[in-house]
């Protein structure tokens, strides 16, 4: 159904933006699957077990997930490169294993009974997050993040608290992923821990890489294309990972900034050629 396609596109856009927010501060997170799971299960427990309404449960789940991300991110964000990637992947793996062993939320059998999310709700959230990111891109805080991302030592010498900036970015990204998780669970009505595996986190990062990581429109484009395109090539479903890998290699070779780089956006707005 078209509504389902739009729903999953909206969820993937939110997840891609959650990675983009972390990248703004010069860090990289492969833990979005874990934070999505936290948001889904925490909001699900609040609505199913305690009778909360969907909206306050989602906001509470996002806040709790952001707090957990801040606690985990404080030591993790001191690492760089492959070490940070391994730690964030480890967070996703640990959260999945933990959920598979908690009988209160169904363990490996899954957790159900969640209701309340609709397609309009997802579209409203996507529009709201997009508006906030658009405002942020034109605020002084964007320049602070740019300074931290480009050279954290110079940023620190200018009086910027680099650790705090990166920690806030990590927590905000986790909160966005948690909102996506709550929407997903309350739309599907039933989830299993395997829905939030490491592969999900990897795909989300690839959405950002494909679209372009240096502006908010790139992740939106990457997530939209990679969500809808497979539906038009269902006969090639078994080849999806191979095609995904080939697309990444081609982009890295011929368009390393992604499909929609900052230069492309600027050129379009100024009416100049993009090549």
N, C-alpha and C positions, 0 to 999 in steps of 0.2 A: 504494500500500500504506500501511496505517496506520503501520507502522514508519518509513517514509520521511517521512511527515508529522510524526511525533514527532521524528525526527532533525533535520529542517530547522527545526522550532520551537525545539529546544534550541540549535542553532547561532545562530539569530537572537536568542534571549534573551541568549546570551553576548555577542554583538555589541552589543546594546542596552545591556547592563550596562557594556560597555567604554566606551561614550560617556558613560553616567551617571557613572562614576568620574571622568572628566575634568570633567564639568559640576559635580561637587561642589566643585571648587576655583575655579569661576568662569571656566573656559575652555571652548572648544568645538572639537571635532576632527572634521574631515571626512576624516581620514587612516586610518580604520579598515579600509577596503578594502586599503590598502597594507600595514598591519600584519598583516592576515589573510593576505595573499599571502606575506609574509615568513615567517610561521609555517608555512604550508603547504609552501613550497618548501624552507626550511631543514630542516624535519623530514623532508621527502621525500628530500632528498639524503642525510641521515644514515641513513635506513632502507634506501633503494634502492641507493645508491652505496657505503655503508660498512657495511651490515649491522647497524645498531643496532636494538635493540628499539624498539617504538613509544613506550612510556612515557618512557624517558630521552631519546629524540629530541625528543619534544614539550616536555619540560621545558627542554631545551637551546635549542630554537627560541624558546620564550617568553622565556628569559633574554637571548638574543642580540637579539631584537626589542626588548625593553625597553631594552637598552643603546643600540641604534640610535635608538630614540625619544627617549631622554634627550639624545643628541648633537644630534638634529634639533630637539628641543623647546627646548633652551636659548636659541637665538636667536629661535625662532618664537614662544614664549610671552611674549616682551616686547611683541609686537604685540597689538592689540585689535580687536574688531569685524570689519569686512569684510576687513581686512588679514590677520588670523589665519585666517579662513575660506579666503581665496584661497591662502595658504601651505599649509594642510593639504590642500586640494584638489590643489594642485600636487604635493605628496608622492605622493598616490595616482596621479596621472597619470604622474609620472616613474618610479615603481616598475613600473607596467604596461609602459611603453615599454622599460624596462631588461630586464624578463623576456622581452619579445618579441624581444630581440636577443642573448640568452645561449643559445648552442647547447648548452651543457652540460646545460641543463634543458629542451631541446626547442624553445626559442624559440617562435615562433607555432604550431608543431605541437602543443605541449602536452607535459606530463610525466606519465608513468604508472608503474605497478608498485607503488604504495603500498597497503599492506594493514595491518590491525591494529585499526582503529576499529570499534566496534560501538555499537548503540543503548544498551545498558546503560552503556557507557563514557561516552557523551554525557550520559546522565541523572545519572550519578555526578558528573561535572564540574559540571553545572548546579547540582546540590544543594550541592556543596562551595563553589562561588563564591557561591551564594545565602546559605549559612550564614555565610561570611566577611563578606559585606556586611551581613547582619543584625546580627552581632556589632559590626561597625564603626559601625553607626548608633547604637549605644548606648555607644560608647566616647568618651573625651575627645578623640580624634583627629577625630571627627565635628564637634565644636564648633570645633576649629581650622580645619577646612575651611570651616565655616559663616562664620567670621569673615573668612577670606580672600575668600570668594565675595561676601559682603555689602558689605565695604568694605576693600580691600587696604591703604589708607593707615592706617586705624585699626589693622588687624591688625599692620602693620609697626611702628607706634608702641608696640604692646604686646610687641614683641620677637619676633614670629613671622617666620620667614624665608619670605616670600611666594613668592619664586622657587623655593625648594626644595620647598615644598608643591605648587605647580603642576606642577613637573617630575616629582615622584613620582607625582602623579595621572595625568599624561600617560603615563609609563612603565608604570604598572600597567594602565591602560586598553589600552595597546599589547600587553602580555603576555596579557591576557584574549583580545583579538582574535587573537593568534598561536595560542593554544590552540584557539580555534574554527577557525582555518585548518588546523591540523594534523589535527584531527578530521574536518573536511570532506574534505581531500585523501585521507586514509587510509580514509575510508568510500566515497568516489566512485571511488577507485583511479586516476583520471585527471583532470587539470585543465589548463586553458588560461589564459593571462594575462587574457583577456577576461572571465573569471569574476570578476575583482577590479577592475572598472572604477569610475569616479567615481560612477556611478548607484547602485552598491551602498552606498557611503559615505553618499550622500544619503538613501537609503531607511532606513538604520540610524538616522540622526539623527531622521528622521520617526517611526520607531517610538517613540522616547523622547518626542518632542513629543506624539504621540497619546495615549500612556499616562499621561504626567505625569512631569516631570523632577525633582520634589523629594522623591521617595522611591523605594526600590528596587522596589516593586511596580508602579509605573507602567510602566517599561520592559518588565517581564515581561509585563504585560497587553497593551501595545501591540504587542510582537513576536509574541505568541501570536495575537492577533486578526488582525493583518495577514499572518500566515503561513497561517493556516487558512481565513480568510474567502474568499480568492480561489478556493479549491478548491470551494466551494459555489456559485460563480458563474462557472464556466468559460466559459459561453456569452458572458460579458461580458469575456472576457480582453483583447480589443482596447481596451476602455474602462478598463482598470485604472489607467493613469496619470491619466486624467481624474477617475475616482472618488476616487483617492488625493488629488489636489489639492483636490477639492471637500470632502472630509472634513477636510483641514487648515484650509481657510477657515472651515468651520462651527465647528470647535473654537476657532479663534482668536476668532471672534465671540461664541460662546455659552459656551465653557468653556476659557478661555485657559490654565488650570493643567493641562489634560489630562483624560483620562477618570477617572484615579484620582489626584487631588491629595492633598496632605498633609492638607488640611482634611477631605476625604472619608474618609480612613483613620481620622483621629482621631475623627470623628463616629461612624463605624461602631463603633469600639471602645468609645465612651462611650454608645452607644445613642441618639444624637441624630439628628435629620433631617439629611440631607446637602445639601439645597438652601438 
